[in-house]
Amino acid sequence: MPARLPRNEQPTSTAVVNSSEPSGPVTMADVAARLGISKMTVSRAFRQSNGGRSNELRQTILRTCHEMGYVLDQTARTFSSKRSGFVAALIPALNNSNFSDTAHGLTSVLAQRGLQVLLGYTDYDIPTEERLIREMLTRRPEGVVVTGGSHTPAARKLLKAAGVPVIETWDLLTDPIEHTVGFSNAEATGALVRELHAKGYRRIAFLGGVAASDARGADRRRGFVETMRALKLDAHRSISVGHAPVSMADGARGVAELVDKWPDVEAVVCVSDHAAFGALAECQRRGWAVPGRLAIAGFGSFEVGTACHPQITTVALDCFGMGRMAGELLVRAIDSARGGQRLAPEIITIPYNIEMRGST
């Protein structure tokens, strides 16, 4: 007669296991107990897809996991394989359609490769960006995408030491951390000034925010000043109102201050379409004809610029395309990293277009 197992090693009845539900979070051990199999068999089901009988068992395991609400904890696998399956991305604001379009373009590419995006927003604050970078890197992303090239020294050091591909977007940089997908904000603003000059405007002003709060806005102001000087025009008509992002209310207040300070101003270049819309609304409230009394231009080609009358002249960008190109570059960089290689730094320049509309 065969020897009996000690009582504490007797197989558990499947019927008994099925009659009870886990009282806390469902674990792999709970799934294994439900099916009367080992945890190793459950784990194997998540990383194999063999045919035949073993595939039938795998489908049963996965179906049971779904029924029980079990989600595989990837933490251990992440540390052993160095593949977390996600990318960290930082944008200045969630309610800015240009940045959300960039994030959408990025996600559209990464999702096709099974990569998820952990999205954070900095509120245009570089110390906040540093904190988010530090926190996200503890989760072992396979790549990092940041907006712009203005970082704290500590954040820059973190990104350089991360050992994963890093892409800076929305700018062209003289000293990039690694990869860049963007355009020159200064150059684009200069091109806008030259278009206004070609239409006969000479006394042109700039309306932007406090420089320290928005590096891209500061670059646009610099592009305005450099181009005005190159055209041998007065570059001193410039005003700062509010912190980034410069609002419609800031634009309204700013255009009133501009005209009060420089009554002869003919045209104003605003740091964004939102500021330009506010300036346009204030001109209409005061009875100043646009573009008869004052021409107004913006930046970014936001929807609000086409929903008003007259429509606002602007610098148009393919924000979704910028995100898509960043995603495609990141996928190539991640593939190289998974193969033990490092993709050589690349710079991808995004085109822009000056759209002259009714406001000028």
Buried (B, 14 or more C-beta within 10 A) or exposed (E): EEEEEEEEEEEEEEEEBEEEEBEEEBBBEBBBBBBEBEBEBBBBBBEEEEEEEBEEBBEEBBEBBEEBEBEBEBEEBBEEEEBBBBBBBBBBBEEBBBBBBBBBBBBEBBEEEEBEBBBBBBEBBBEBBBBBBEEBBEEBBBBBBBBBBBBBEBBBEBBEEBEBBBBBBBBBBEEBBBBBBBBBBBBBBBBBBBBBBEEEBBBBBBBBBBBEBBBBBBBBBBBBBBBBEEBEBBBEBBBBBBBBBBBBBBBBBBBBEBBEEBEEBBBBBBBBBBBBBBBBBBBEEEEBEBBEEBBBBBBBBBEBBBEBEBBBBBBBBBBBBBBBBBBBBBBBBBEBBEEEEEBEBBEBEBEBEBBBBBBB
